[in-house]
Amino acid sequence: MKTRRFIPRTFFLLIAFTFVQSLTQGLWLDSSVQADEQQDLFFEELKKKYEAEKSLEDYKRSPTIEAFGTCKSEKVVPFLNEILEKESNPYIHATVGKALGNIGTEDAVKTLVTKLVLMFHKDLLNFPYIEKALMSPMEKKAEDFLLKKGLSSKIRKSPNAYRAVIRAIGNLKSTKRFTLLASELRKARDPEVQLAVLNVYKEFKPKNAARDASKFIKSRDQEVQASALEVLLVTEAKTRTYQKYYVALLRSPYWKTRALSVDCLDMVIHKDRLKLLVPMLKDKNQTVQLAVIAALVNVGTKDVIMPLINAVDSSKGRVQDDVLDALIRLTGKDMGYSSANWESWWLQYKDKVEVRKLTQEEFADAKVHSKAKKASGTLLYHGLRVLSDKCAFIIDTSESMKEVYDFKDDSSSKKGGKKGGTVVRDPRKKSSNSGGKSQKITVAKNELIKVLKSLKNGVLINVIRFDTFITPWRPKLQELTGGLRDDVNKFVQAAQPNGLTNVFDALDKAFKDERLDTIYLLSDGAPTHGAYKKTADILREIDKMNRIRRVKINTIGFNLKPHEKELLKRLAEATGGVFISK
């Protein structure tokens, strides 16, 4: 009799599992292959479109080139490298950089670091696009490459390239990034390297940022010393650990150090800050004076009013503008440009006045509807006084400025302030090219020309038009003379609405002139083009450029939708300016 052999049930289960697994794996491989084929087809379509658009203007070609950044085909990065080699246009190269940043693979990042960063290290106009591309999310292999090989000898020889790569390293997810940064700072002997790393500390605030930066407070290099103070300002300034340094550095010969020490004392809320700060209203440097005024507003007690009143007559230009703003912000009143008028009013009503820092909306309302301002014959631009003698007027000339201007003044007080408190010409008057109403661009040009004609000879100004491209009247602020008035007026009149809304690049262009202290920015919509378009990104970059300089940005919005007001509101609030919505 034959013995019956039993096959275990687990054997059948194993065979079944193996079959299902092989079948599933085959299906996964098939779907993976199909996905790769689809991406290759997508690449070929983009490639054909790219070839067909070669004769178009640069900005019209950019959407197709940027679209390569969404394609997962392995053919994309080699093709983008071909574009870099065959085309010489910096704008196209910058657009390729955007696409590579979106791809974020090791090969894409290698191209950004070894080609584009070095290619653009002297081109400050388009360099922000490459810096932004390096800040995009990366695959782990790309991060490893940047940590191990990103700081090549060639990169180290170029300050701009080094700054871009070291900032990108600070933005990585890897926990090793701050170890590398600390090592770079510890070994650095070159002030340029020290500054680059300290700037990254300011932006990303690693755990030991204050401790590492404090070692450079006594640096012999003034810029390094100031940068170390900035790190403390954004990390541990509210603690009293370093306050003795802040007090001592108020006497520094370097204006940046004095200004930042004022800011740090303000953050600490030093018990003697009023006693220390009031004498510095007479500092020889304008930026230091502006820092002191801002600090006194933050003190916000009745003790600061008379020092500010005493500074009204002795100051001029932007400083006088800030002194008057400080008094308005703390009292809600505007007594004009005479310290005598202010003192007389204060002595009579100081026991009845509530001194507090007004909200941004209350402050804007008090400024726009001030009777003293209107009665004094002050030069106004959309209801905002023009006192600065180093200012830039930035005007939107995008396609939407062709639209008819619907006159609205929603900046009036909740308590019933007068509407229409502005010197903008009423657009309801007939215009030959808009069927009875004026275009936004016409209203904007007429108002700006009126102001330009009234400015005194000798003031430093610039006018910057922005749409897709940035068109400045002059590369930097120009001293206004009788002979140049016609020229700048013609420049404004020549503005024709076209293209997209490039707010950031226009501001960036204005900031390139170190003498600038005030900006008047007019726009009718949210950003749709430029190195940065998101509100948070623009505010971050402006803060970095403006932390020490204190350029005031006043903003004017034409017929903005609610969501379009956010950027202009926050730009004004962050810089001590005023937002006016029309």
Secondary structure, 3 states (H helix, E strand, C coil): CCCCCCCCHHHHHHHHHHHHHHHHHHHHHHHHHHHHHHHHHHHHHHHHHHHHCCCCCHHHHHHHHHHHHHCCCCCHHHHHHHHHHHCCCHHHHHHHHHHHHHHCCHHHHHHHHHHHHHHCCCCCCCHHHHHHHHCCCCCHHHHHHHHHHCCCHHHHHCHHHHHHHHHHHHCCCCCCHHHHHHHHHHHCCCHHHHHHHHHHHHHHCCCCHHHHHHCCCCCCCHHHHHHHHHHHHHHCCCCCCCHHHHHHHCCCCCHHHHHHHHHHHHHHCCCCHHHHHHHHHHCCCHHHHHHHHHHHHHHCCHHHHHHHHHHHHHCCHHHHHHHHHHHHHHHCCCCCCCHHHHHHHHHHHCCCCCCCCCCHHHHHHHHHCCHHHHHCCCCEECCEECCCCEEEEEEECCHHHHCECCCCCCCCCCCCCCCCCCCCCCCCCCCCCCCCCCEHHHHHHHHHHHHHHHCCCCCEEEEEEECCCEEECCCCCEECCHHHHHHHHHHHHCCCCCCCCCHHHHHHHHHCCCCCCEEEEEECCCCCCCCCCCHHHHHHHHHHHHCCCCCEEEEEECCCCHHHHHHHHHHHHHHCCCEEEC
